Amino acid sequence: MAKTDDRFVKIYSQGTVNIIEIWVDKETGVNYIYRQSGYSGGLTVLLNSDGKPVISKL
């Protein structure tokens, strides 16, 4: 269970073995995409079609 003072919040999750998640930084609103497959994974800023970071209104 997430604490209310956590900086990041997961807003989307898909999959069990091949996982895709979207996390939002509550301080900046910047969205990050996390991808995991087996024992490997990575995190990067989620970009819109103009190549700019996706920013959620908090």
JOZI-V245274 format. One record per pair of residues at least 12 apart in sequence whose ideal C-beta (glycine too) atoms are under 10 Angstrom apart, sorted by sequence separation. I is the first residue (numbers start at 1). J is the second residue. If there is no record, write none. Layout:
i=I j=J
i=I j=J
//
This chain:
i=10 j=22
i=11 j=23
i=12 j=24
i=21 j=33
i=22 j=34
i=32 j=44
i=33 j=45
i=34 j=46
i=9 j=22
i=10 j=23
i=11 j=24
i=20 j=33
i=21 j=34
i=32 j=45
i=33 j=46
i=9 j=23
i=10 j=24
i=20 j=34
i=21 j=35
i=31 j=45
i=32 j=46
i=33 j=47
i=8 j=23
i=9 j=24
i=19 j=34
i=20 j=35
i=21 j=36
i=30 j=45
i=31 j=46
i=7 j=23
i=8 j=24
i=9 j=25
i=19 j=35
i=20 j=36
i=30 j=46
i=31 j=47
i=7 j=24
i=8 j=25
i=9 j=26
i=18 j=35
i=19 j=36
i=20 j=37
i=31 j=48
i=7 j=25
i=8 j=26
i=18 j=36
i=19 j=37
i=7 j=26
i=8 j=27
i=12 j=31
i=17 j=36
i=18 j=37
i=19 j=38
i=6 j=26
i=7 j=27
i=11 j=31
i=15 j=35
i=17 j=37
i=18 j=38
i=21 j=41
i=23 j=43
i=25 j=45
i=5 j=26
i=7 j=28
i=12 j=33
i=13 j=34
i=15 j=36
i=17 j=38
i=32 j=53
i=33 j=54
i=4 j=26
i=8 j=30
i=10 j=32
i=12 j=34
i=15 j=37
i=19 j=41
i=21 j=43
i=24 j=46
i=31 j=53
i=32 j=54
i=23 j=46
i=30 j=53
i=31 j=54
i=8 j=32
i=10 j=34
i=22 j=46
i=29 j=53
i=30 j=54
i=31 j=55
i=28 j=53
i=29 j=54
i=30 j=55
i=31 j=56
i=29 j=55
i=30 j=56
i=28 j=55
i=29 j=56
i=28 j=56
i=29 j=57
i=29 j=58
i=24 j=54
i=25 j=55
i=26 j=56
i=28 j=58
i=24 j=55
i=25 j=56
i=27 j=58
i=22 j=54
i=24 j=56
i=26 j=58
i=25 j=58
i=12 j=46
i=22 j=56
i=24 j=58
i=11 j=56
i=9 j=56
i=9 j=58
//
